[in-house]
Amino acid sequence: MPQVNAPSLKGKIALVTGASRGIGRAIAQRFAAAGATVVVTARSLDTAKAEPGTLQETVDLIERAGGKSFALAADLEKAADREALVARAAATAGGLDILVNNAGYAEYAPIAEMSDATYDRTMDHYLRAPFVLSREAIPLMKSRGAGWIVNVGSVTAQPPIKPYGWFEANGGSTLYAAVKAALNRFTQGLAAECLASDIAVNVIAPSTAIATPGASRYIPSDYPTERVEYLAESALQLAYLPAAERTGLVTHSMHYPIEAGFMVYELDGKTALPKAVVPAESHAGIVASGEWR
């Protein structure tokens, strides 16, 4: 069934980080199906490192579906790569309208056992990289009259519920969760800074968990997972309206489609999926509208 009144990204240029697999690849495919030219980036073009999946495979999927995509290798743990990426993407594709900060490789460990190196990598992946890329992207977006920044968050940013479960006490997610909570606040503050320039800044996070190659090892066997399409569709919804209409939101993939009333589609944008149903296990503190008060 073709999508009716679908958000269109025709003529827009998007940069999606961490797009060789998982959530980043899904967002890139959905944006391309909506008409965007998508620049995808990860550490290598055609060689899988820690997990399966390459940028070239993502580009091939997009182009076989009739979309347009470019691949740029960049290691966001390296300062030179972080600082140059936005300019490289804009030069390659002819500008930049949308930035999706998705890249990261979660490393969980209890704080008492965590190395400085793991701390530094976690901060680089999930806060420093979004900061640097946003800083570099905002002037380009201002020059084009508008822009959209979508940060990919995590349900772990919600505070743990008492009595603490096994995962909260033993899963080693404390630092990762804390940085994702900081990313939420970074997003809300940046939205305020950018509103006058018509640059929307929002967060999309899973309502539960998505079993990506990098995250599966940390998901408890009895915890529900969800299809990545719900998050990708929500990301699309956060990347086309004027900032005055939709900015500063911290949204979640199963909650937001229900609250905002939009349909979710396959990554090709053609086939509707069942309406979102929030699992009972989802965190009770999630605000469905994304409007924190």
Backbone bond lengths (Angstrom), bond angles and torsions (degrees), N, CA, C in turn:
res aa  C-N    CA-C-N  psi(-1)  N-CA   C-N-CA  omega(-1)  CA-C   N-CA-C  phi
1 M - - - 1.465 - - 1.518 109.26 -
2 P 1.329 119.50 121.40 1.458 120.67 -179.64 1.516 111.17 -66.89
3 Q 1.335 116.04 147.09 1.445 120.24 -179.36 1.521 110.41 -74.83
4 V 1.329 116.46 136.05 1.456 122.79 179.14 1.525 108.54 -98.29
5 N 1.344 115.43 136.60 1.458 121.14 179.54 1.530 111.79 52.60
6 A 1.325 116.11 44.64 1.456 120.94 -178.14 1.519 110.19 -71.18
7 P 1.345 117.46 143.34 1.461 118.64 170.65 1.526 109.62 -58.34
8 S 1.302 116.80 133.99 1.464 120.97 179.34 1.517 110.22 -109.03
9 L 1.327 115.76 131.60 1.451 121.72 173.18 1.523 110.81 -110.23
10 K 1.323 116.34 21.91 1.463 119.82 -179.50 1.520 110.32 -59.17
11 G 1.320 115.23 130.84 1.454 120.95 -179.09 1.512 114.13 85.55
12 K 1.333 118.19 -5.00 1.455 121.73 -179.56 1.526 110.49 -94.29
13 I 1.328 114.65 152.97 1.460 121.61 178.22 1.522 107.89 -119.64
14 A 1.336 115.92 126.32 1.457 121.86 -177.09 1.517 110.40 -119.91
15 L 1.323 115.86 142.95 1.455 122.82 171.13 1.519 107.63 -112.66
16 V 1.332 117.04 123.75 1.465 122.51 -179.40 1.521 108.28 -120.23
17 T 1.320 117.06 118.66 1.460 120.52 179.55 1.525 110.40 -88.37
18 G 1.321 115.11 155.26 1.467 120.25 -179.18 1.505 111.95 62.10
19 A 1.330 117.12 43.12 1.465 121.35 -170.42 1.511 114.02 -102.72
20 S 1.324 117.73 16.71 1.463 118.83 178.87 1.524 112.62 -81.87
21 R 1.326 116.99 -10.16 1.466 120.74 -178.29 1.521 108.68 -167.19
22 G 1.336 116.36 174.42 1.452 122.65 166.37 1.515 115.83 58.86
23 I 1.320 115.92 -136.81 1.461 122.30 -175.04 1.525 111.38 -62.76
24 G 1.327 117.64 -44.53 1.460 120.15 -179.14 1.513 112.62 -61.34
25 R 1.330 115.96 -43.13 1.469 118.50 177.91 1.522 111.06 -62.80
26 A 1.328 117.23 -43.11 1.466 120.60 -179.23 1.521 111.61 -61.97
27 I 1.328 117.42 -43.04 1.463 120.11 178.40 1.527 110.17 -63.84
28 A 1.330 117.01 -42.94 1.459 119.97 179.06 1.522 111.28 -60.22
29 Q 1.329 117.32 -43.55 1.463 120.48 178.92 1.530 111.45 -63.55
30 R 1.333 116.43 -42.56 1.473 119.25 -177.96 1.516 111.08 -68.15
31 F 1.326 117.73 -40.01 1.462 120.47 178.53 1.529 110.67 -65.71
32 A 1.326 116.61 -40.34 1.462 119.70 178.25 1.516 110.61 -64.43
33 A 1.334 117.51 -39.09 1.459 120.45 178.00 1.526 111.46 -64.27
34 A 1.332 116.61 -27.05 1.463 121.09 177.59 1.521 112.48 -85.58
35 G 1.336 117.28 1.29 1.454 120.48 172.54 1.509 116.24 110.29
36 A 1.324 118.34 -3.72 1.463 120.48 -178.47 1.526 111.38 -75.94
37 T 1.321 115.32 148.58 1.459 121.33 161.59 1.521 106.45 -83.13
38 V 1.327 116.84 125.06 1.460 120.28 -170.87 1.528 110.16 -116.52
39 V 1.328 115.05 122.03 1.460 121.16 170.90 1.519 107.28 -93.41
40 V 1.317 116.62 121.20 1.466 121.26 -178.29 1.518 108.75 -108.33
41 T 1.313 115.63 143.20 1.457 119.34 -178.00 1.517 111.03 -140.45
42 A 1.318 114.49 148.33 1.462 124.72 173.31 1.524 105.59 -163.92
43 R 1.325 116.98 -169.89 1.466 118.44 -172.60 1.528 114.33 -72.24
44 S 1.322 117.84 -30.11 1.462 118.96 -178.77 1.516 109.62 -142.72
45 L 1.325 115.36 155.63 1.464 120.63 -175.17 1.519 112.48 -77.75
46 D 1.323 117.19 -49.74 1.465 119.13 -169.73 1.523 113.47 -136.05
47 T 1.334 116.81 18.01 1.455 120.81 177.90 1.516 108.86 -126.93
48 A 1.322 117.01 119.88 1.465 120.46 177.55 1.522 108.98 -77.02
49 K 1.337 115.59 136.31 1.466 119.55 -179.49 1.521 109.88 -103.43
50 A 1.335 118.00 -98.53 1.462 119.51 -174.04 1.522 113.18 -68.88
51 E 1.338 116.99 -31.42 1.458 121.28 -175.96 1.525 109.01 -134.57
52 P 1.346 118.32 161.79 1.462 120.29 178.63 1.520 111.46 -68.51
53 G 1.331 116.11 153.18 1.457 121.16 177.02 1.520 111.64 115.50
54 T 1.340 116.77 136.60 1.462 121.29 -179.84 1.520 110.29 -134.18
55 L 1.322 115.80 161.21 1.464 120.79 175.87 1.520 111.18 -62.84
56 Q 1.334 116.56 -38.44 1.456 118.76 -178.73 1.523 110.79 -62.58
57 E 1.336 116.92 -36.81 1.460 119.70 176.39 1.525 110.99 -63.92
58 T 1.332 117.11 -39.46 1.471 120.32 177.94 1.518 110.67 -63.60
59 V 1.318 117.29 -46.35 1.468 120.87 178.35 1.524 110.38 -59.74
60 D 1.321 116.86 -43.53 1.473 120.44 -179.64 1.529 110.91 -61.54
61 L 1.327 117.76 -42.10 1.466 120.95 178.62 1.528 110.92 -61.52
62 I 1.314 116.13 -43.69 1.471 120.42 -179.19 1.525 110.70 -66.22
63 E 1.317 116.89 -45.26 1.466 119.59 -176.04 1.522 111.74 -71.03
64 R 1.324 117.89 -34.43 1.466 119.53 176.79 1.525 111.14 -65.16
65 A 1.328 116.31 -26.75 1.467 120.51 177.98 1.518 112.44 -87.73
66 G 1.337 116.71 4.05 1.458 120.47 177.04 1.511 114.67 94.52
67 G 1.329 118.23 7.25 1.458 121.61 -179.61 1.505 112.43 -93.31
68 K 1.329 114.38 179.64 1.462 121.23 -178.56 1.511 108.87 -124.54
69 S 1.353 116.37 130.62 1.451 120.37 -175.97 1.523 110.43 -150.72
70 F 1.330 114.80 149.42 1.457 122.83 173.38 1.527 108.24 -126.70
71 A 1.326 116.63 148.23 1.459 121.28 179.23 1.518 110.17 -115.47
72 L 1.337 115.50 135.15 1.457 122.02 176.54 1.526 108.56 -130.55
73 A 1.314 117.23 125.85 1.451 120.68 175.44 1.523 109.60 -79.28
74 A 1.322 116.51 133.82 1.466 121.69 176.31 1.518 108.57 -158.27
75 D 1.308 116.29 136.26 1.458 122.22 176.19 1.519 107.61 -103.53
76 L 1.321 116.69 107.24 1.461 120.43 -173.62 1.518 113.25 -74.80
77 E 1.324 118.24 -1.79 1.456 120.15 169.47 1.527 111.30 -80.05
78 K 1.331 117.37 -12.65 1.460 122.11 -178.51 1.525 109.31 -100.97
79 A 1.331 116.29 126.59 1.462 120.84 -175.53 1.521 111.78 -57.81
80 A 1.321 117.60 -43.14 1.462 120.00 -177.63 1.524 111.15 -63.13
81 D 1.314 117.44 -40.28 1.463 120.76 178.89 1.528 110.85 -66.84
82 R 1.341 117.34 -43.94 1.470 120.53 178.32 1.519 111.14 -58.15
83 E 1.316 115.49 -48.23 1.455 119.82 -172.25 1.525 113.06 -71.67
84 A 1.324 117.64 -24.46 1.461 120.84 -177.99 1.514 114.12 -94.83
85 L 1.336 118.14 -15.59 1.463 120.65 -167.93 1.527 113.44 -61.94
86 V 1.307 117.76 -47.14 1.469 119.71 -176.48 1.522 110.60 -61.17
87 A 1.306 117.54 -45.71 1.469 120.20 179.25 1.518 111.03 -63.34
88 R 1.331 117.49 -38.87 1.461 120.59 177.67 1.528 110.76 -63.02
89 A 1.324 116.38 -43.64 1.464 120.43 -179.53 1.516 110.71 -63.42
90 A 1.327 116.74 -44.78 1.463 120.29 -179.42 1.525 111.05 -64.56
91 A 1.326 116.66 -39.18 1.466 119.45 178.70 1.521 111.28 -67.56
92 T 1.311 116.57 -36.25 1.470 120.74 -178.59 1.519 112.10 -70.41
93 A 1.316 116.50 -43.15 1.466 120.55 -171.82 1.529 113.62 -102.20
94 G 1.334 117.30 -11.50 1.458 119.22 178.35 1.513 115.00 96.67
95 G 1.329 117.20 22.77 1.457 120.90 178.96 1.513 110.57 140.25
96 L 1.335 115.91 -175.15 1.456 120.23 177.60 1.529 109.11 -153.33
97 D 1.335 115.21 127.56 1.463 121.95 177.48 1.515 112.85 -115.05
98 I 1.335 117.22 -31.34 1.459 122.36 -172.41 1.521 109.08 -133.25
99 L 1.320 116.07 133.29 1.461 122.23 173.91 1.523 108.32 -121.03
100 V 1.323 116.72 126.71 1.466 122.03 174.81 1.520 108.21 -113.97
101 N 1.326 115.72 111.27 1.459 122.03 178.28 1.523 108.83 -89.88
102 N 1.315 115.09 95.36 1.459 121.19 -176.69 1.519 112.87 -116.95
103 A 1.322 118.54 -27.89 1.459 121.79 -167.64 1.520 112.20 -59.05
104 G 1.316 114.72 145.16 1.451 120.57 175.04 1.512 110.53 168.02
105 Y 1.313 114.88 156.61 1.456 120.84 176.66 1.519 106.93 -133.56
106 A 1.324 116.24 105.40 1.462 121.01 -173.53 1.526 110.89 -68.34
107 E 1.311 115.68 133.94 1.461 122.79 173.86 1.523 106.95 -128.24
108 Y 1.303 116.50 111.81 1.456 121.20 -178.06 1.534 110.27 -99.87
109 A 1.313 115.77 140.21 1.464 122.14 173.17 1.518 107.76 -165.33
110 P 1.319 118.87 145.39 1.466 119.66 173.04 1.518 110.27 -57.32
111 I 1.320 117.34 145.66 1.456 121.09 -177.15 1.523 111.10 -56.72
112 A 1.320 117.98 -39.90 1.467 121.13 -178.47 1.521 112.81 -64.90
113 E 1.333 116.96 -16.10 1.464 120.71 -177.69 1.526 112.64 -115.55
114 M 1.327 118.34 2.06 1.461 121.49 -172.45 1.529 111.41 -82.28
115 S 1.313 115.80 137.27 1.461 121.39 177.58 1.525 110.43 -82.27
116 D 1.329 116.34 158.92 1.455 120.70 174.08 1.528 110.56 -61.18
117 A 1.326 116.88 -35.00 1.466 120.01 -178.71 1.516 110.95 -64.21
118 T 1.333 118.26 -41.70 1.458 121.11 177.50 1.527 110.37 -65.50
119 Y 1.324 116.62 -42.08 1.470 120.09 175.91 1.524 110.46 -56.76
120 D 1.318 116.88 -49.70 1.465 121.08 -176.93 1.525 111.40 -62.73
121 R 1.334 117.12 -43.60 1.467 119.44 179.52 1.524 111.17 -63.87
122 T 1.320 117.56 -40.96 1.464 120.78 179.44 1.520 110.92 -62.13
123 M 1.314 117.12 -44.55 1.463 120.54 178.22 1.524 111.16 -64.65
124 D 1.324 116.92 -41.52 1.462 120.38 179.51 1.519 111.77 -63.04
125 H 1.324 116.35 -47.19 1.461 120.09 -176.84 1.521 112.27 -63.91
126 Y 1.319 116.15 -47.29 1.464 119.22 -163.09 1.522 115.40 -105.66
127 L 1.350 117.75 -8.27 1.458 118.95 176.34 1.525 112.36 -133.00
128 R 1.325 117.47 -48.14 1.462 118.70 -179.39 1.530 111.47 -64.37
129 A 1.333 118.30 -45.20 1.466 120.08 -179.00 1.528 111.76 -62.08
130 P 1.347 120.10 -48.86 1.469 118.41 175.68 1.525 113.03 -58.59
131 F 1.338 117.59 -37.41 1.464 120.91 177.19 1.524 111.27 -61.78
132 V 1.330 117.18 -51.84 1.463 120.45 -176.57 1.528 110.89 -65.03
133 L 1.333 117.20 -46.69 1.462 119.40 -177.46 1.527 111.33 -65.79
134 S 1.327 117.03 -38.85 1.467 119.50 177.24 1.524 110.48 -64.68
135 R 1.312 116.34 -44.30 1.471 120.23 178.99 1.523 111.47 -57.43
136 E 1.315 116.26 -41.44 1.459 119.77 -179.08 1.523 112.11 -75.80
137 A 1.324 117.04 -29.94 1.468 120.49 -176.38 1.518 113.02 -79.58
138 I 1.316 117.71 -33.05 1.468 120.05 -172.78 1.525 112.98 -57.94
139 P 1.330 120.74 -45.21 1.475 118.20 177.96 1.528 113.38 -60.61
140 L 1.333 116.85 -36.92 1.467 119.65 177.86 1.525 110.80 -65.50
141 M 1.326 116.81 -42.22 1.459 120.94 178.69 1.527 110.85 -65.31
142 K 1.312 116.80 -41.03 1.467 119.94 177.06 1.531 110.76 -59.37
143 S 1.319 116.06 -39.85 1.469 119.24 -179.13 1.521 112.35 -66.83
144 R 1.345 117.09 -21.63 1.463 121.43 179.16 1.526 111.90 -98.32
145 G 1.328 116.47 -0.61 1.457 120.80 173.37 1.513 115.83 91.44
146 A 1.326 117.70 -8.19 1.466 121.27 -179.23 1.520 108.18 -172.59
147 G 1.335 116.27 168.64 1.450 120.12 176.74 1.515 111.24 -174.47
148 W 1.320 114.44 170.72 1.465 121.48 -178.80 1.522 109.32 -141.35
149 I 1.315 116.32 130.47 1.458 122.55 173.49 1.521 107.21 -119.11
150 V 1.316 116.09 123.79 1.463 122.05 178.48 1.520 107.75 -118.25
151 N 1.322 116.50 117.51 1.455 122.01 177.50 1.529 109.31 -100.34
152 V 1.317 116.48 134.97 1.462 120.75 -179.90 1.525 108.17 -92.22
153 G 1.315 115.55 117.39 1.461 121.90 -175.50 1.515 112.37 -102.07
154 S 1.322 115.18 -156.77 1.461 121.20 -178.34 1.518 109.91 -150.63
155 V 1.322 115.85 144.23 1.461 120.38 175.59 1.528 110.66 -66.34
156 T 1.338 117.75 -19.34 1.459 119.34 178.05 1.527 112.42 -67.11
157 A 1.338 117.49 -13.73 1.466 120.39 175.76 1.523 112.08 -65.76
158 Q 1.332 116.61 -19.77 1.459 119.97 174.86 1.537 109.35 -68.97
159 P 1.334 118.62 144.39 1.466 119.36 -179.09 1.521 111.76 -65.50
160 P 1.319 117.92 146.31 1.466 120.39 178.83 1.532 111.14 -64.07
161 I 1.314 115.21 143.03 1.469 121.70 -178.16 1.520 109.57 -93.07
162 K 1.323 116.08 135.38 1.464 120.81 175.64 1.516 110.41 -88.05
163 P 1.331 119.62 147.73 1.466 125.67 -4.88 1.524 110.82 -68.06
164 Y 1.312 117.95 140.61 1.453 122.15 -175.62 1.526 111.15 -61.31
165 G 1.327 114.80 137.01 1.454 120.06 175.22 1.515 111.39 -83.35
166 W 1.328 114.86 176.94 1.464 120.02 -178.65 1.517 110.87 -59.36
167 F 1.332 117.50 -44.77 1.460 120.19 -174.63 1.523 111.04 -64.37
168 E 1.320 117.06 -43.76 1.466 120.25 -179.75 1.531 110.81 -61.20
169 A 1.323 116.80 -37.57 1.461 120.58 -177.63 1.519 113.39 -83.18
170 N 1.335 116.96 -25.87 1.460 119.43 -170.34 1.527 114.40 -129.51
171 G 1.321 118.59 -7.88 1.461 120.61 -172.20 1.507 115.81 -77.40
172 G 1.328 118.30 -15.72 1.463 120.62 176.68 1.517 115.13 76.98
173 S 1.331 117.34 21.28 1.469 119.72 -175.05 1.527 113.88 -94.32
174 T 1.318 119.10 6.19 1.465 121.19 -170.71 1.523 112.94 -58.46
175 L 1.319 118.55 -49.20 1.463 119.58 -178.28 1.523 111.00 -67.76
176 Y 1.329 116.52 -46.93 1.461 120.17 177.84 1.524 110.73 -54.48
177 A 1.329 116.96 -46.82 1.457 121.44 -179.09 1.524 111.18 -63.97
178 A 1.323 116.70 -40.15 1.456 120.34 -179.68 1.528 111.29 -64.23
179 V 1.326 116.74 -39.97 1.462 119.74 179.50 1.525 110.39 -69.35
180 K 1.330 117.38 -37.32 1.458 119.72 176.07 1.537 111.27 -65.78
181 A 1.328 117.26 -35.20 1.457 119.63 174.34 1.527 110.38 -64.73
182 A 1.325 116.87 -39.78 1.464 120.59 175.82 1.525 111.03 -63.20
183 L 1.336 116.96 -37.12 1.459 120.25 177.95 1.530 110.70 -62.77
184 N 1.332 117.05 -37.59 1.470 119.33 176.23 1.528 110.62 -59.35
185 R 1.334 115.91 -48.41 1.463 119.29 -178.56 1.522 111.51 -68.08
186 F 1.320 117.61 -36.79 1.460 121.90 174.30 1.525 110.28 -57.65
187 T 1.321 116.05 -43.99 1.464 121.22 179.84 1.522 111.34 -62.18
188 Q 1.320 116.48 -46.04 1.460 119.96 -178.15 1.525 111.28 -64.21
189 G 1.321 116.98 -41.22 1.450 120.02 178.45 1.515 112.57 -68.81
190 L 1.334 116.63 -41.78 1.465 119.96 179.42 1.525 110.87 -65.73
191 A 1.333 116.82 -33.86 1.468 119.95 176.14 1.519 110.44 -59.17
192 A 1.331 116.85 -41.89 1.464 120.14 178.35 1.526 111.05 -64.81
193 E 1.320 117.24 -41.90 1.459 121.15 -179.71 1.529 112.42 -64.53
194 C 1.333 116.49 -32.54 1.466 121.12 -171.16 1.519 113.90 -99.79
195 L 1.317 118.84 -5.58 1.456 120.79 -174.74 1.526 111.97 -57.31
196 A 1.314 117.89 -44.43 1.463 120.62 -176.93 1.525 112.09 -65.16
197 S 1.329 117.07 -20.52 1.471 120.94 178.46 1.521 112.17 -95.02
198 D 1.337 117.65 7.48 1.461 123.82 -178.58 1.524 111.62 57.95
199 I 1.324 115.30 42.13 1.461 121.65 173.78 1.523 107.44 -113.09
200 A 1.324 115.92 114.87 1.463 121.52 -179.74 1.516 110.01 -86.64
201 V 1.331 115.88 139.63 1.464 121.23 179.82 1.528 107.96 -132.45
202 N 1.321 116.73 121.10 1.462 121.48 -174.72 1.520 110.86 -142.61
203 V 1.328 115.68 163.38 1.469 123.36 174.83 1.521 109.21 -114.69
204 I 1.327 115.91 140.72 1.461 121.85 166.97 1.522 107.03 -126.13
205 A 1.322 116.40 130.42 1.457 122.20 179.73 1.520 109.42 -132.51
206 P 1.315 118.37 155.10 1.464 118.99 171.24 1.525 110.65 -61.70
207 S 1.329 115.71 147.83 1.461 119.86 172.84 1.520 111.33 -77.35
208 T 1.315 116.56 -29.11 1.464 121.93 176.65 1.532 107.49 -126.21
209 A 1.302 117.43 -95.58 1.461 121.58 177.49 1.518 108.57 -154.06
210 I 1.311 116.16 151.02 1.456 122.57 176.25 1.523 107.26 -116.74
211 A 1.296 116.17 126.83 1.463 121.27 -173.71 1.526 110.95 -80.66
212 T 1.326 116.49 71.24 1.455 121.64 176.19 1.532 109.17 -80.45
213 P 1.344 117.85 163.75 1.462 119.27 179.39 1.523 113.62 -55.81
214 G 1.340 117.61 -35.97 1.451 120.24 -177.44 1.514 114.61 -81.82
215 A 1.337 117.46 -21.45 1.467 120.31 -173.02 1.516 114.03 -103.67
216 S 1.305 118.01 -18.97 1.468 120.62 -171.04 1.520 112.56 -56.84
217 R 1.333 116.83 -35.86 1.474 119.16 -176.00 1.519 112.16 -67.23
218 Y 1.338 117.57 -15.93 1.459 120.50 -178.94 1.530 113.35 -101.68
219 I 1.313 118.06 -3.04 1.465 120.55 -176.71 1.522 109.38 -91.01
220 P 1.332 118.14 120.59 1.468 119.78 178.70 1.527 111.24 -57.82
221 S 1.300 117.61 145.94 1.463 121.98 -174.59 1.524 112.80 -62.37
222 D 1.334 118.14 -25.82 1.458 120.45 -178.54 1.526 113.13 -97.02
223 Y 1.351 116.93 9.30 1.466 120.18 -178.55 1.525 109.27 -95.76
224 P 1.344 118.54 134.40 1.471 119.96 -177.32 1.522 111.23 -70.62
225 T 1.320 115.31 145.11 1.463 120.47 172.70 1.516 108.88 -115.33
226 E 1.319 116.03 167.51 1.463 121.00 -175.36 1.519 110.48 -133.70
227 R 1.314 115.66 163.03 1.460 120.95 178.93 1.521 110.35 -74.66
228 V 1.323 115.55 139.78 1.456 120.75 -176.88 1.525 112.67 -66.82
229 E 1.343 116.77 -20.09 1.469 119.60 -178.03 1.527 112.63 -60.74
230 Y 1.328 117.84 -31.80 1.461 120.11 -179.31 1.523 110.68 -66.61
231 L 1.316 116.51 -38.36 1.455 119.35 177.05 1.519 111.00 -71.30
232 A 1.327 118.05 -42.40 1.464 120.77 -179.26 1.521 111.30 -62.23
233 E 1.332 117.28 -41.32 1.465 120.42 178.81 1.528 110.70 -65.83
234 S 1.319 116.58 -39.79 1.459 119.97 177.92 1.521 110.95 -65.10
235 A 1.332 117.30 -38.94 1.465 120.36 176.40 1.522 110.57 -60.30
236 L 1.323 116.94 -41.05 1.462 120.81 177.12 1.522 111.23 -60.47
237 Q 1.313 116.30 -41.65 1.465 120.32 -179.66 1.530 111.72 -65.21
238 L 1.312 117.45 -23.31 1.467 121.67 179.89 1.515 112.76 -90.60
239 A 1.319 117.68 4.30 1.471 120.32 -170.39 1.519 113.67 -127.25
240 Y 1.350 118.00 28.24 1.459 116.55 178.22 1.529 114.42 -144.29
241 L 1.326 119.56 -23.21 1.457 120.72 -178.82 1.527 111.05 -83.20
242 P 1.340 117.89 154.56 1.470 120.04 175.57 1.524 111.22 -58.09
243 A 1.324 115.53 150.49 1.458 119.91 -178.74 1.520 112.12 -57.87
244 A 1.319 117.70 -33.73 1.462 120.39 -179.55 1.519 112.11 -62.44
245 E 1.339 117.28 -21.24 1.456 121.43 -178.80 1.517 113.66 -97.97
246 R 1.339 117.55 -26.09 1.473 117.98 -173.90 1.523 109.56 -157.55
247 T 1.319 116.40 92.23 1.460 120.12 176.64 1.525 109.78 -151.64
248 G 1.333 115.51 160.24 1.451 121.37 178.28 1.513 114.65 71.81
249 L 1.328 117.36 20.79 1.464 121.17 -177.52 1.525 111.26 -93.05
250 V 1.322 115.76 144.37 1.466 122.82 170.14 1.522 105.78 -115.73
251 T 1.332 116.00 95.55 1.460 121.44 -170.58 1.525 111.36 -105.54
252 H 1.339 114.34 163.64 1.459 121.46 179.84 1.527 109.30 -131.84
253 S 1.304 115.29 143.21 1.460 122.67 -161.85 1.519 115.97 -63.56
254 M 1.323 119.15 -35.33 1.458 120.40 178.94 1.529 111.51 -89.75
255 H 1.314 116.36 -29.90 1.460 120.94 -179.63 1.535 112.39 -75.14
256 Y 1.333 116.19 -43.43 1.464 119.43 -168.84 1.532 114.01 -67.53
257 P 1.333 119.84 -40.95 1.466 118.36 177.16 1.527 112.77 -58.94
258 I 1.319 116.81 -36.47 1.467 120.24 178.77 1.521 109.84 -67.12
259 E 1.323 116.22 -48.19 1.459 120.97 -176.35 1.524 112.21 -66.18
260 A 1.344 116.66 -42.56 1.467 120.69 -176.54 1.521 112.60 -86.46
261 G 1.336 117.67 -14.05 1.458 121.18 173.42 1.515 115.53 77.30
262 F 1.329 117.93 32.72 1.464 118.75 177.28 1.527 110.22 -111.37
263 M 1.312 114.75 154.68 1.456 121.39 177.17 1.524 110.30 -81.59
264 V 1.316 115.31 154.03 1.462 121.91 176.29 1.518 108.27 -108.75
265 Y 1.334 115.33 137.84 1.463 121.04 -175.14 1.519 110.64 -123.85
266 E 1.321 114.43 159.76 1.454 120.21 170.13 1.530 108.87 -56.09
267 L 1.320 116.61 164.23 1.451 120.36 -175.13 1.519 113.04 -63.22
268 D 1.334 117.37 -18.10 1.467 119.86 176.18 1.521 112.16 -84.25
269 G 1.339 117.86 -3.41 1.455 121.62 177.39 1.510 114.69 74.29
270 K 1.326 119.13 12.09 1.462 121.58 -173.05 1.524 113.94 -109.58
271 T 1.291 118.38 -31.18 1.458 121.47 -172.79 1.521 110.69 -115.55
272 A 1.341 116.11 124.65 1.464 120.86 -178.85 1.522 110.73 -74.36
273 L 1.306 115.47 142.40 1.461 122.21 174.13 1.525 109.42 -99.47
274 P 1.330 117.91 163.45 1.465 119.53 176.54 1.524 111.22 -56.69
275 K 1.315 115.89 149.24 1.454 119.50 178.24 1.520 110.15 -59.01
276 A 1.327 114.77 145.48 1.460 120.04 -177.75 1.525 110.87 -61.63
277 V 1.309 115.49 140.34 1.460 122.51 173.78 1.521 106.63 -128.43
278 V 1.318 117.34 118.75 1.457 121.03 -176.91 1.524 109.37 -72.72
279 P 1.322 118.40 122.97 1.469 120.20 179.23 1.522 111.44 -64.47
280 A 1.312 115.76 149.60 1.462 120.34 179.03 1.523 111.50 -62.09
281 E 1.320 117.31 -26.62 1.464 120.83 -177.86 1.526 112.79 -77.60
282 S 1.332 117.71 -8.44 1.455 119.75 -178.12 1.521 111.34 -63.47
283 H 1.310 116.82 150.52 1.467 121.86 -175.09 1.528 110.98 -62.59
284 A 1.320 115.86 130.36 1.462 121.12 -175.59 1.517 113.15 -68.72
285 G 1.321 117.89 -16.46 1.462 120.35 -177.75 1.512 114.67 -87.26
286 I 1.325 118.16 -3.45 1.462 120.29 -179.15 1.533 110.17 -65.13
287 V 1.331 115.57 133.77 1.458 121.67 176.22 1.527 107.27 -95.32
288 A 1.326 117.06 113.07 1.473 120.67 -170.37 1.509 112.97 -60.49
289 S 1.325 117.64 -36.16 1.470 121.24 -178.51 1.520 112.92 -75.41
290 G 1.316 116.45 -17.94 1.471 120.69 -174.68 1.509 114.00 82.04
291 E 1.321 117.54 -3.22 1.466 122.69 -179.26 1.525 109.91 -91.60
292 W 1.316 116.33 96.13 1.461 119.97 179.25 1.513 110.03 -74.64
293 R 1.317 116.07 142.95 1.467 120.55 177.65 1.528 109.34 -133.94
